[in-house]
Amino acid sequence: MENVKQKIIIIEDDTDIADLVEIHLNDLGYVLDRATNGREGLEKACDGNYALIILDLMLPGMDGLEVCKRIRENNKYTPILILSAKSEELDKVLGLELGADDYLTKPFSIRELLARVKAIFRRIEADQAKAGSGQAAEVLLFHNLAIYLAKRKVLLDGTPVDLTAKEFDLLVQFASNPGRAYSRQELLDLVWGYHFDGYDHTVNSHINRLRSKIEKNPAEPLFIQTVWGIGYRFIEPDELPRQ
């Protein structure tokens, strides 16, 4: 059952799109706040206690990529879903590189948007339930990499690794099932929580960013390995180098 008190902000200068999104999310019981330009959106996103930020890229005052970057400088974990009229892959990848969790390209279907929002909140509720039951109190150790599930903290050689919420979720999915090969679609289903074709770049971009943060040599990764023709796998403990 959806949490009727979850608060969402949509930063979008197209009032028709914002109205449509607000109507449908209100129907699901979410509390909506709105901003129509980048600077207003940044101020509200940083000051408000939002469970989700829906962010357009083409904004007056300050573009969405800059807004995303500045939000992530102070807020590592609130999910950001980008809406973009731009179809170029570079814009999508830049948004993900700056810390967005996912993107939708305009025009998008309301059904797909609602599925993404529901999936985000299901993941949040599942994490909260695990933490409350004590299931997430363990630590996953792999060579020089330590993953503290309850604290959502990662250390590499004893130094904290700065991960976004979705990067952390992806790492935990891999590290909790070492050796298992995942397709990109399986990772979309398990980590993002929805089934849509055509979003392989979302998975690829997150894995590339994760590798850049936890691998000594991202070009020859130790932990997250490519399985050609299938997808990716996490190294098994007995494959790790001896310390």
C-alpha atoms as one frame of an Amber mdcrd trajectory, in Angstrom:
protein
   0.000   0.000   0.000   1.382   3.409  -0.964   2.412   5.854   1.732  -0.152
   8.674   1.409   2.132  11.117   3.198   5.064  10.887   0.815   6.008  14.379
  -0.384   7.174  14.974  -3.964   8.394  18.116  -5.705   8.162  18.538  -9.469
  10.483  21.171 -10.967   8.959  21.824 -14.392   8.244  25.026 -16.310   5.662
  23.437 -18.645   2.446  23.947 -16.679   0.488  21.433 -18.780   2.958  18.652
 -17.932   3.179  19.714 -14.283  -0.633  19.838 -14.004  -0.979  16.365 -15.529
   1.680  14.844 -13.273   0.225  16.528 -10.193  -3.317  15.291 -10.915  -2.236
  11.671 -11.273   0.137  11.669  -8.300  -2.507  13.355  -6.139  -4.893  10.577
  -7.134  -2.387   8.098  -5.671  -2.276  10.041  -2.401   1.081  11.776  -2.773
   1.592  15.353  -1.541   2.850  17.547  -4.404   4.905  20.730  -4.379   5.925
  22.596  -7.539   8.592  24.945  -8.855   8.652  26.535 -12.303  12.311  27.534
 -12.631  15.681  26.132 -11.705  16.610  28.499  -8.906  13.252  28.176  -7.164
  13.409  24.413  -7.572  16.912  24.201  -6.121  15.937  26.284  -3.101  12.825
  24.222  -2.396  14.582  20.897  -3.003  17.344  21.789  -0.549  15.039  23.233
   2.120  12.103  20.821   1.856  11.846  17.300   3.185  10.990  15.533  -0.064
  10.911  11.798  -0.690  11.320  12.289  -4.455  12.435  15.072  -6.797  11.056
  15.081 -10.373  13.316  17.384 -12.374  13.037  18.789 -15.897  16.327  19.536
 -17.679  15.261  22.528 -19.768  14.478  25.126 -17.096  14.655  28.939 -16.984
  17.005  30.548 -14.480  19.176  27.474 -14.010  19.193  24.336 -16.137  18.242
  20.996 -14.659  21.736  19.512 -14.858  23.094  22.307 -12.683  20.157  21.923
 -10.286  20.846  18.179 -10.058  24.542  18.778  -9.399  23.871  21.283  -6.615
  21.221  19.110  -4.966  23.643  16.200  -4.858  26.344  18.339  -3.235  24.168
  18.523  -0.105  21.716  15.643  -0.462  23.108  12.255  -1.418  20.064  10.066
  -1.013  16.769  11.686  -2.076  15.889  10.042  -5.420  15.947  12.287  -8.492
  13.919  11.372 -11.585  14.830  13.496 -14.610  12.316  14.503 -17.279  13.915
  15.630 -20.515  12.760  16.641 -23.969  16.300  15.987 -25.139  16.806  12.676
 -26.880  20.590  12.794 -27.058  22.283  10.101 -25.014  24.855  12.633 -23.763
  22.223  14.574 -21.811  20.868  11.411 -20.218  24.315  10.170 -19.255  25.293
  13.591 -17.873  22.217  13.581 -15.651  23.087  10.132 -14.325  26.723  11.109
 -13.862  25.629  14.082 -11.747  23.662  11.816  -9.440  20.174  11.418 -10.892
  18.658   7.996 -10.287  16.778   7.686 -13.556  15.309   9.601 -16.463  12.259
   9.700 -18.718  12.377  11.245 -22.174   9.474  13.427 -23.254   6.937  12.586
 -24.487   6.383   9.917 -21.833   3.305   7.992 -20.795   1.711   8.722 -17.430
   1.504   4.961 -16.871   5.276   4.695 -17.136   5.897   7.701 -14.891   3.588
   6.331 -12.198   5.278   2.931 -12.415   8.661   4.581 -11.831   7.381   6.579
  -8.851   5.754   3.528  -7.265   8.932   1.509  -7.760  11.019   4.179  -6.029
   8.762   4.174  -2.979   8.581   0.379  -2.851  12.365   0.325  -2.670  12.405
   2.948   0.094   9.793   1.021   2.117  11.694  -2.250   1.659  14.918  -0.647
   2.909  13.107   0.840   5.918  11.497  -2.509   6.733  14.851  -4.290   6.645
  16.458  -1.666   8.845  13.579  -1.844  11.326  13.716  -5.623  11.564  17.486
  -5.710  12.021  17.985  -7.615   8.747  20.267  -4.871   7.457  22.605  -4.825
  10.448  25.246  -6.924   8.726  28.400  -5.898   6.932  29.445  -7.329   3.580
  33.230  -7.638   3.287  35.082  -8.216   0.020  38.841  -7.787   0.117  39.327
  -4.046   0.806  35.647  -3.194   0.274  33.236  -2.999   3.236  29.497  -2.430
   2.771  27.530  -1.448   5.892  23.908  -2.163   5.027  22.091  -0.537   7.940
  24.206   2.629   7.782  24.183   2.657   3.952  27.919   3.299   4.106  30.749
   1.945   1.974  34.461   1.970   2.813  37.281   1.252   0.388  40.630   0.710
   2.106  39.015   2.312   5.147  38.063   5.479   3.245  34.367   6.387   2.793
  33.049   6.064  -0.773  30.530   8.694  -1.824  27.641   6.807  -3.498  24.205
   7.957  -4.548  21.198   6.022  -3.235  20.790   4.061  -6.458  24.501   3.279
  -6.732  24.368   1.882  -3.198  21.268  -0.213  -4.001  22.958  -1.590  -7.108
  26.129  -2.465  -5.199  24.144  -4.232  -2.475  22.205  -6.241  -5.068  25.477
  -7.458  -6.565  27.373  -8.007  -3.309  24.484  -9.899  -1.694  24.587 -12.417
  -4.551  28.268 -12.898  -5.488  28.849 -14.949  -8.609  25.340 -14.558  -9.964
  25.163 -13.150 -13.501  22.483 -10.513 -14.057  21.122  -9.205 -17.317  20.481
  -5.474 -17.574  16.732  -6.108 -17.581  17.006  -8.164 -14.383  18.868  -5.306
 -12.713  16.176  -2.863 -13.842  13.520  -5.123 -12.300  15.399  -5.756  -9.047
  17.057  -2.401  -8.356  14.797   0.085 -10.122  11.665  -1.991  -9.554  10.009
  -1.900 -12.973  10.019  -3.709 -16.274  10.497  -1.529 -19.336  12.544  -2.249
 -22.420  15.009   0.234 -23.865  16.640   1.487 -20.661  19.914  -0.427 -20.809
  21.814   2.866 -20.691  20.414   3.534 -17.217  22.042   0.339 -15.935  25.244
   0.825 -17.927  25.733   4.396 -16.683  25.231   3.434 -13.047  27.629   0.500
 -13.323  30.259   2.693 -14.986  29.933   5.280 -12.208  30.026   2.596  -9.523
  33.144   1.055 -11.030  34.841   4.459 -11.136  34.316   4.750  -7.376  35.133
   1.244  -6.078  37.543  -0.227  -8.628  41.277   0.417  -8.593  41.238   0.142
 -12.388  37.697   0.596 -13.811  38.929  -0.627 -17.208  39.855  -3.969 -15.583
  37.326  -4.251 -12.749  37.840  -6.626  -9.859  34.441  -6.496  -8.182  31.824
  -5.868 -10.889  32.720  -7.982 -13.884  31.199  -8.053 -17.363  29.698 -11.370
 -18.460  29.737 -11.153 -22.238  26.400 -11.864 -23.861  24.576 -11.724 -20.515
  25.355  -8.692 -18.369  27.292  -8.387 -15.107  28.310 -10.358 -12.031  29.975
  -9.625  -8.679  33.156 -11.491  -7.803  32.893 -14.489  -5.477  34.931 -14.459
  -2.238  37.213 -17.309  -3.309  38.146 -15.403  -6.471  39.468 -12.427  -4.536
  43.220 -11.877  -4.295  44.848 -12.873  -1.026  45.478  -9.995   1.327
